[in-house]
Amino acid sequence: MKKSPTTVEDRAPESAREEALSSAWQEALRLFDSDLLRRGAAARTRRAYGFDCAQFALWCTTGGHEPTDVTTRILRRYAQALGEREVTPATVARKLAALRSLYRTMREHGHMPANPADLVPAPKRPSKLPRVLKAGEVGELLDRIPQTTPLDVRDRALFELAYACGLRAEELVNLDHGSLDFDAEEVRVEGKGSKTRIVPVGEAAVRALTRYVERARPALQSDRGEPALFLSKSGRRLSTSDVRRRLRVWSRRAALQGGAHPHALRHSFATHLLDGGADLRAIQEMLGHSSISTTQIYTRVESARLKSAYANAHPRA
């Protein structure tokens, strides 16, 4: 008697569990990872997609389904099983996106006549606007970072650049010393999918970066061959967790309500540009969004801000 697929744990398989997969599933997962690598997907994306697809492979193995047996109906049952375990709609949507990519690869390689995941709708997610700091809050945060020790100078340059250019944490830590063009006042950013974009850098960030590169970075640099722009106290490239941790420190010192996350600086960058009259297409290009629909969330942020101002100020609101 087959065990119900809904009892499979919601986690990636360990090596012992990977051995429980059929050779067909192991080959499908290897093919998918190779395809992601060929397409230039970031290591983080490959790990996340591999996690979700391996989890589905375990669920299918329990139910007796090989990769080519999977139909739209089976995928819908899987999504339902996730929902019954109170997996959030956002997580279910992410897992379905990974499976769409997996079956797109299988179709392109001739293993499937069509992509069964194309007909599985993602669950509706509650509308949630991104956290945006006021311009004064950002100014207070940045101005509270002193420029005394090499680490302080580094942090000031790091977060000035994050806000000036709307960079993701991963994009910040992946910058090399050669990514900056001080004469042109711009930075070359390697974004998602290895897509390169050029983003202008504001004067305040240029000043902070100049001070960092000339004074603090040489003091932190232990290996002259290290290309990373932002260095840790041991002279190595910063990690995204380092960026989040340091921003929490300075947020507390600036007494920011609710703290701040690196993505909040990115959201604030886009919202403040839109508020200042910048074109939505230009903001899309600077953020590195592949679709304008992703950028349009900032018009909702601006609309919500105006409605709040109206409700607070109009006598008959």
C-alpha positions as CSV (number, residue, x, y, z in Angstrom):
1,M,0.0,0.0,0.0
2,K,1.4,3.4,-1.0
3,K,2.1,6.0,1.6
4,S,0.2,9.2,1.1
5,P,2.4,11.8,-0.6
6,T,1.1,14.5,1.7
7,T,3.2,13.1,4.6
8,V,6.5,13.9,2.9
9,E,8.4,16.5,5.0
10,D,8.7,20.0,3.7
11,R,12.5,20.1,3.5
12,A,15.3,19.3,1.0
13,P,16.6,15.7,0.9
14,E,19.8,14.8,2.7
15,S,22.3,12.7,0.8
16,A,20.7,9.5,2.2
17,R,17.3,10.7,1.0
18,E,18.7,11.6,-2.5
19,E,19.7,7.9,-2.8
20,A,16.0,7.0,-2.4
21,L,15.2,8.8,-5.7
22,S,14.9,6.8,-8.8
23,S,17.7,7.2,-11.4
24,A,15.2,9.0,-13.6
25,W,14.6,11.7,-11.0
26,Q,18.3,12.0,-10.2
27,E,19.0,12.5,-13.9
28,A,16.2,15.0,-14.3
29,L,17.5,17.1,-11.4
30,R,21.1,16.9,-12.8
31,L,19.8,18.0,-16.2
32,F,17.9,20.9,-14.6
33,D,20.9,22.1,-12.6
34,S,23.1,22.0,-15.7
35,D,20.6,24.0,-17.6
36,L,20.4,26.6,-14.9
37,L,24.2,26.9,-15.0
38,R,24.2,27.3,-18.7
39,R,21.6,30.0,-18.5
40,G,23.8,31.9,-16.0
41,A,21.6,31.5,-13.0
42,A,23.2,32.6,-9.7
43,A,24.4,29.9,-7.3
44,R,21.8,31.0,-4.8
45,T,19.0,30.5,-7.4
46,R,20.3,27.1,-8.4
47,R,20.3,26.0,-4.7
48,A,16.8,27.3,-4.1
49,Y,15.4,25.7,-7.3
50,G,17.2,22.5,-6.6
51,F,15.8,22.4,-3.1
52,D,12.2,22.9,-4.3
53,C,12.5,20.4,-7.2
54,A,14.2,17.7,-5.0
55,Q,11.4,18.1,-2.5
56,F,8.8,17.5,-5.2
57,A,10.9,14.5,-6.4
58,L,10.6,13.0,-3.0
59,W,6.8,13.6,-2.9
60,C,6.5,12.0,-6.3
61,T,8.7,9.0,-5.3
62,T,6.4,8.4,-2.3
63,G,3.5,8.4,-4.7
64,G,5.2,6.3,-7.3
65,H,5.5,9.0,-10.0
66,E,8.5,9.3,-12.3
67,P,9.4,12.7,-13.8
68,T,7.7,11.9,-17.2
69,D,4.6,10.6,-15.4
70,V,3.8,14.0,-13.9
71,T,0.7,15.7,-15.2
72,T,-1.1,19.0,-14.4
73,R,-3.4,17.1,-12.1
74,I,-0.5,15.7,-10.1
75,L,1.0,19.1,-9.8
76,R,-2.3,20.6,-8.6
77,R,-2.5,17.8,-5.9
78,Y,1.0,18.7,-4.8
79,A,0.1,22.4,-4.5
80,Q,-3.0,21.4,-2.5
81,A,-0.9,19.2,-0.2
82,L,1.4,22.1,0.5
83,G,-1.6,24.4,1.2
84,E,-3.0,21.8,3.6
85,R,0.2,21.9,5.6
86,E,-0.2,25.7,5.8
87,V,2.7,26.5,3.6
88,T,2.4,30.2,2.7
89,P,1.0,31.2,-0.7
90,A,4.3,33.0,-1.5
91,T,6.3,29.8,-0.8
92,V,3.8,27.6,-2.9
93,A,4.2,30.1,-5.8
94,R,8.0,29.9,-5.5
95,K,7.9,26.1,-5.6
96,L,5.6,26.1,-8.6
97,A,7.9,28.5,-10.4
98,A,10.8,26.1,-9.8
99,L,8.8,23.2,-11.2
100,R,7.8,25.3,-14.3
101,S,11.5,25.8,-14.9
102,L,12.2,22.1,-14.4
103,Y,9.6,21.0,-16.9
104,R,10.5,23.7,-19.4
105,T,14.0,22.1,-19.4
106,M,12.6,18.6,-19.8
107,R,10.4,19.8,-22.7
108,E,13.3,21.6,-24.4
109,H,15.4,18.4,-24.2
110,G,12.6,16.3,-25.6
111,H,11.6,14.4,-22.5
112,M,8.1,15.9,-22.2
113,P,5.6,16.9,-25.0
114,A,4.5,19.9,-23.0
115,N,5.0,21.7,-19.7
116,P,2.4,20.3,-17.2
117,A,3.2,23.1,-14.8
118,D,2.1,25.9,-17.2
119,L,-1.6,25.2,-16.4
120,V,-1.2,25.2,-12.6
121,P,-2.0,28.7,-11.4
122,A,-0.1,30.2,-8.5
123,P,-2.1,30.8,-5.3
124,K,-3.3,34.4,-4.8
125,R,-1.0,36.2,-2.4
126,P,-2.1,38.9,0.0
127,S,-1.2,42.3,-1.3
128,K,1.7,43.7,0.7
129,L,3.5,46.9,-0.1
130,P,7.2,47.0,0.5
131,R,8.6,48.8,3.6
132,V,9.8,52.3,2.5
133,L,11.7,54.7,4.7
134,K,11.1,58.4,4.6
135,A,13.8,60.5,3.1
136,G,14.5,62.0,6.5
137,E,14.8,58.6,8.0
138,V,17.4,57.5,5.4
139,G,19.3,60.7,6.0
140,E,19.3,60.2,9.8
141,L,20.5,56.6,9.3
142,L,23.3,57.5,7.0
143,D,24.4,60.6,8.9
144,R,24.6,58.6,12.1
145,I,27.4,56.4,10.7
146,P,30.7,58.1,11.7
147,Q,33.7,58.1,9.4
148,T,36.4,57.4,11.9
149,T,37.5,53.7,11.9
150,P,38.0,51.8,8.7
151,L,34.9,49.7,9.4
152,D,32.8,52.8,10.0
153,V,34.0,54.4,6.8
154,R,33.3,51.1,4.9
155,D,29.7,50.9,6.3
156,R,29.0,54.6,5.4
157,A,30.2,54.0,1.8
158,L,28.3,50.6,1.7
159,F,24.9,52.0,2.7
160,E,25.3,55.4,0.8
161,L,25.8,53.3,-2.3
162,A,22.9,50.9,-1.5
163,Y,20.5,53.9,-1.2
164,A,22.0,55.9,-4.0
165,C,21.7,53.1,-6.6
166,G,19.0,50.8,-5.2
167,L,21.2,47.8,-5.1
168,R,20.3,44.4,-3.7
169,A,22.5,43.1,-0.9
170,E,23.9,40.4,-3.2
171,E,24.8,43.0,-5.8
172,L,26.6,45.1,-3.2
173,V,28.9,42.3,-2.0
174,N,29.6,41.1,-5.6
175,L,31.0,44.5,-6.6
176,D,34.7,44.6,-7.4
177,H,37.0,47.6,-7.0
178,G,36.9,48.0,-10.8
179,S,33.1,48.2,-10.8
180,L,33.3,51.9,-9.9
181,D,33.9,54.6,-12.4
182,F,34.6,57.7,-10.3
183,D,35.0,60.0,-13.3
184,A,31.7,59.1,-14.8
185,E,30.1,58.8,-11.3
186,E,28.5,55.4,-12.1
187,V,28.8,51.8,-11.1
188,R,28.6,48.6,-13.1
189,V,26.3,46.1,-11.5
190,E,26.1,42.4,-12.1
191,G,22.4,41.6,-11.5
192,K,20.1,38.6,-11.5
193,G,20.8,36.2,-14.4
194,S,24.3,37.7,-14.8
195,K,22.7,40.8,-16.5
196,T,25.0,43.8,-16.3
197,R,23.6,47.3,-15.9
198,I,25.1,50.7,-15.4
199,V,23.7,52.9,-12.6
200,P,24.5,56.5,-11.8
201,V,25.9,57.3,-8.4
202,G,25.0,60.4,-6.4
203,E,27.5,62.9,-5.1
204,A,27.0,61.9,-1.4
205,A,27.8,58.3,-2.3
206,V,30.7,59.3,-4.5
207,R,32.3,61.2,-1.6
208,A,31.8,58.3,0.9
209,L,33.2,55.8,-1.6
210,T,36.2,58.0,-2.4
211,R,37.0,58.3,1.3
212,Y,36.6,54.5,1.7
213,V,38.7,53.5,-1.3
214,E,41.5,56.0,-0.5
215,R,41.7,55.5,3.3
216,A,39.7,52.6,4.7
217,R,40.0,49.8,2.1
218,P,43.8,49.8,2.1
219,A,43.7,49.4,5.9
220,L,41.3,46.4,5.6
221,Q,43.1,44.8,2.6
222,S,45.3,41.8,3.6
223,D,45.6,40.3,0.2
224,R,46.5,42.8,-2.6
225,G,45.0,40.5,-5.1
226,E,41.5,40.6,-3.5
227,P,39.2,42.3,-6.1
228,A,36.2,42.8,-3.8
229,L,35.2,46.4,-3.3
230,F,33.8,45.9,0.2
231,L,36.1,44.0,2.6
232,S,35.5,42.5,6.0
233,K,37.8,43.2,8.9
234,S,39.8,40.1,7.9
235,G,40.2,41.4,4.3
236,R,37.8,39.1,2.6
237,R,34.7,39.9,0.5
238,L,31.7,40.7,2.6
239,S,28.7,38.3,2.7
240,T,25.0,39.4,2.5
241,S,24.6,38.4,6.1
242,D,27.4,40.8,7.0
243,V,25.4,43.6,5.2
244,R,22.2,42.8,7.0
245,R,23.9,42.6,10.4
246,R,25.7,45.9,10.0
247,L,22.5,47.6,8.9
248,R,20.7,46.4,11.9
249,V,23.5,47.9,14.1
250,W,23.2,51.3,12.5
251,S,19.4,51.2,12.4
252,R,19.3,50.7,16.2
253,R,21.7,53.5,16.7
254,A,19.5,55.8,14.5
255,A,16.4,54.6,16.5
256,L,14.6,53.6,13.3
257,Q,11.1,52.4,14.0
258,G,11.0,48.7,12.9
259,G,14.7,48.8,11.9
260,A,15.8,48.5,8.3
261,H,16.6,45.8,5.9
262,P,18.9,46.2,2.8
263,H,15.8,45.8,0.6
264,A,14.1,48.7,2.4
265,L,16.9,50.9,1.1
266,R,16.2,49.6,-2.4
267,H,12.5,50.2,-2.1
268,S,13.1,53.7,-0.7
269,F,15.5,54.5,-3.6
270,A,12.7,53.6,-6.1
271,T,9.9,55.3,-4.2
272,H,11.8,58.5,-3.7
273,L,12.8,58.7,-7.4
274,L,9.2,58.2,-8.4
275,D,8.1,60.8,-5.9
276,G,10.7,63.2,-7.4
277,G,9.2,62.8,-10.9
278,A,11.5,60.1,-12.3
279,D,10.2,58.1,-15.3
280,L,9.1,54.5,-14.3
281,R,11.0,53.0,-17.2
282,A,14.2,54.7,-16.0
283,I,13.6,53.3,-12.5
284,Q,13.0,49.8,-14.0
285,E,16.4,50.0,-15.8
286,M,18.2,51.2,-12.7
287,L,16.7,48.5,-10.5
288,G,17.4,45.8,-13.1
289,H,13.8,44.6,-13.3
290,S,13.2,42.5,-16.4
291,S,9.5,43.5,-16.4
292,I,7.9,46.9,-15.9
293,S,5.1,45.2,-13.9
294,T,7.6,44.5,-11.2
295,T,8.5,48.1,-11.0
296,Q,4.9,49.3,-11.0
297,I,4.5,48.2,-7.3
298,Y,6.1,51.6,-6.5
299,T,3.2,53.4,-8.1
300,R,1.0,51.6,-5.5
301,V,3.4,52.7,-2.7
302,E,3.1,56.3,-3.9
303,S,-0.7,56.1,-4.2
304,A,-0.9,54.7,-0.7
305,R,1.2,57.6,0.6
306,L,-1.0,60.2,-1.1
307,K,-4.2,58.6,0.2
308,S,-2.7,58.7,3.7
309,A,-1.7,62.3,3.4
310,Y,-5.2,63.1,2.1
311,A,-6.9,61.2,4.9
312,N,-4.8,63.0,7.5
313,A,-5.1,66.5,6.0
314,H,-8.5,67.0,4.3
315,P,-11.3,68.3,6.5
316,R,-13.9,66.1,4.8
317,A,-11.7,63.0,4.1
